[in-house]
């Protein structure tokens, strides 16, 4: 069964998903509810307005995505932010796991945002969108006519239109279900990433054209309408992170009676560690360098792996700022 859990700060609580995602082929445009725009808005289509309320600064409220108001996001805007545009801020996107604790992840990046002068965005992809039983759709990017990668890009463009952000490239982290999302988003949109951190996904899509989507990238262009640009991927700093005690198998093995099952889906290993190592090998075989962090004493707990994630982002930001790369659109 393809299920995920998200530990609390103490690592004692578990939130498990039920399996039930049927990956469907999506059209080139999103099928959204009536009245929603069909393409992500340009950041230049909205003039920046003064931030009028306390809910737009610091730890913000959740804001509906204007591209598709079934989805929303919250931000952390550091205290050094000013509206004059004298200083521009890199954007970090943190994608939740199956427990949908987006606000909690946002809050755990507050110190990082203050110290490194970044804006942090945490999207919320609720359960039951389109299908009342769906808990998995966002993990595979396309489900039920919704393109979750397009939704995220629209959120990013909305934030860029409102706040002084630096460039159009973002730093992306996702854990558990968010780790599913992060590495598949990387396949589709490497040109939009300044760095990507992939945390403990329960199942991986190997960078292998001989394996069918979503065990590999075979047929990805048919399913998602995008070609995997490996050359562009090689220029993006990549981290993979997982707890050294993240060894439970009952949540990650996809059984033949599951709607998720396809040939080869379990070939990458039994545990999240083995599967992430297989993903690492597939990246390295294609010339993509990977920093692999195995965090001692940690099981499946996203909050407990944030120190190496922050270290990776800090090193990446320092290097890119020194090179001036973040300012390039």
Secondary structure by P-SEA (a helix, b strand, c coil): cbbbbbbcccccbbbbbbbbbbbbbbccccccccccccccccccccccccccccccccccccccccccccccbbbbbcccccccccbbbbbbbbbbccccaaaaaaaaaaaaaaaabbbbbbbbbccccccccccccccccccccccaaaaaaaaaaaaaacccccccbbbbbbccaaaaaaaaaaacccccccbbbbcccccccccccccccccccccccccccccccaaaaaabbbbbbbbccccccccccccccccccccccccccccaaaaaaaaaaaaaaaccccccccccccccccccaaaaaaaaaaaaaaaaaaacccccc
